[in-house]
């Protein structure tokens, strides 16, 4: 006869283990609440960790995100003495937002920057590429942008921005319809005294031109609003250097013609007038070539004058 008591004893011992395992498995699965149209408050998470299903409208995340979000909210305490409540919102287009808030209300949403692996390696994407166009934006004006801030240190002013790199969107389409937006890259720095001292120092425009001390490059590849010092500046001219003045084919203007021109126009032939230079500035390489031409012509006049003087001496 088989003794079944040890078998029954082991079976009864195993039942609590199975029950405990099933209970543990159930506890590891947290149900997600469907509160899609309910606007949450920081107090909803007092002493809680709550996953929820929400709509973009009820969350109020920046426009252009996906329509539905899975939200994780939590708060370790029941009032402000234990810190803020926090919400993480995960969308369908790899967009992740986070916000925090005291019992009185939420602060603004902040986009979480995440790595985006691709065939070229990996990128970090900043901004909202799916947002709608902006109305009432003049051509050349900015409908918005994205900042990377670097904090300076102030003993009486916390969280003061000391430097900033800004990607600023520019309306390149038509007035009031910013369908097409270029992006300027703006560099700002501050001396740290007050936040108002944070100012633009350099801008790389969306057309490839660069402005230092000015945002208006006037179409030039480099525009500098201020003095420039350098140990060496090399200018590569597209035109010819005026050594042709010394060739037999070059006709030297008569001095009487030059005198008549000066009396009438108050400046040398081929040299811009003062009014023109004040309005348009000067092109360094071109002006140096024109000045050299006048020096070479002046040298020829001096040589002719020396010949006339020598002839008079001999006579």
Secondary structure as UniProt FT lines:
FT   HELIX           5..27
FT   STRAND          33..34
FT   TURN            36..37
FT   HELIX           42..45
FT   STRAND          48..55
FT   HELIX           56..59
FT   TURN            63..64
FT   STRAND          68..75
FT   HELIX           80..82
FT   STRAND          85..90
FT   TURN            92..93
FT   STRAND          96..102
FT   TURN            103..104
FT   STRAND          105..106
FT   STRAND          110..111
FT   STRAND          115..118
FT   TURN            119..120
FT   STRAND          121..124
FT   TURN            129..130
FT   STRAND          134..135
FT   TURN            139..140
FT   STRAND          144..151
FT   TURN            158..159
FT   STRAND          161..171
FT   TURN            175..176
FT   STRAND          177..178
FT   STRAND          181..189
FT   HELIX           195..197
FT   STRAND          199..204
FT   TURN            206..207
FT   STRAND          210..212
FT   TURN            218..219
FT   STRAND          222..224
FT   HELIX           242..246
FT   TURN            248..249
FT   HELIX           255..265
FT   TURN            269..270
FT   HELIX           274..280
FT   HELIX           284..314
//
